[in-house]
Amino acid sequence: MSVFSRRVAVPAIAVVAAAAIGLTDWPVGWAFWVEHPLDAALVGGLLVVLLTVAILDTYLRWRESRRWSSVGHVAAAEFSHVFDQAAQTMLSLLAFDLPRARQEIETALAEPRARAQMLLESLSNAPSGIELAELLLRQRDPDDPGDDGWQRERLNVLVRDTEWLQGAHETLVAVSALQLALISRWVSSFAIVNDDAHLVRVERALRLTEAARTLDSSLGMLFVREDRTTANLENAMRRWSSLVASYRREANYWYLRYQQGAEVPDIGPRRREAERDRELALPGDRP
């Protein structure tokens, strides 16, 4: 049982136990408590302690959550930004014309992006005549998870170029380093403020970092061994498109958490996209 589940269960157990023991005294009128006063005193004392702990824990968590609400608000905004940057970076590696990335990523991204643009001059920037945002959203729909042909088309060209593979490796390392720095900075804050839901959600962020390393290993196999069999190529392309979709979902999760505390909430396309992601959430997306 998680820490969050235990904290929810303790007050409920305390109330149920008090009610059950109270019923044995009245109206059931169980004579045991009269005949065994020491046992009655011990059980009564334990009930008082249990109820006191439950009430104090609930109050302290409420007070801390109010005291640190602004901290959680800032953390959610930064998590959303970093995962959004990760998704955009991976699309920039496929030669899509997107806003400039953060400096920590842009330094590694510039060369492989330029290389990809040169290799993919014959491919249009708007695959299938549909906007990139709509393609990303369709790809994250559990009813249509395979709508990623537009990425595979580009990757099929790029993964055969060793210069692009080297640049993609350095970029993925930079993205992972930024994510780990973010997690290290905020995970202790979530623990301090008793923000169990977000603390558990950080575990998913760590799994995405591990997925990025696995993808990097797949690309490294293509680069170092030049083992470009159909199976290895397919594995790398599948991992790539899956990670892009997961990054975008994670960014939207934190975006909605940020919007919950925003004084002027966004009701534009990004908000609608994030809410649709929440409605279409896969089993592993919820903490």
Buried (B, 14 or more C-beta within 10 A) or exposed (E): EEEBEEBBEBBEEBEEBBEEBEEBBEEEEEEEBEEEEEEBEEBBEEBEEBBEEBEEBBEEBEEBEEEBEEBBBBBBBBBBBBBBBBBBBBBBBBBBEBEEBBEBBBEBBBBBBEBBBEBBEEBEEEBEEEEBEEBBBBBBEEEEBEBBBBBBBBBEBBBBBEBBBBBBBBBBBBBBBBBEEBBEEBBEBBBEBBBBEBBBBBEBBEEBBEBBEEBBEBBBBBBEEEEBEEEBBEBBBBBBBBBBBBBBBBBBBBBBBBBEBEEEEEEEEBBEBBBBBBEBBEEEBEB
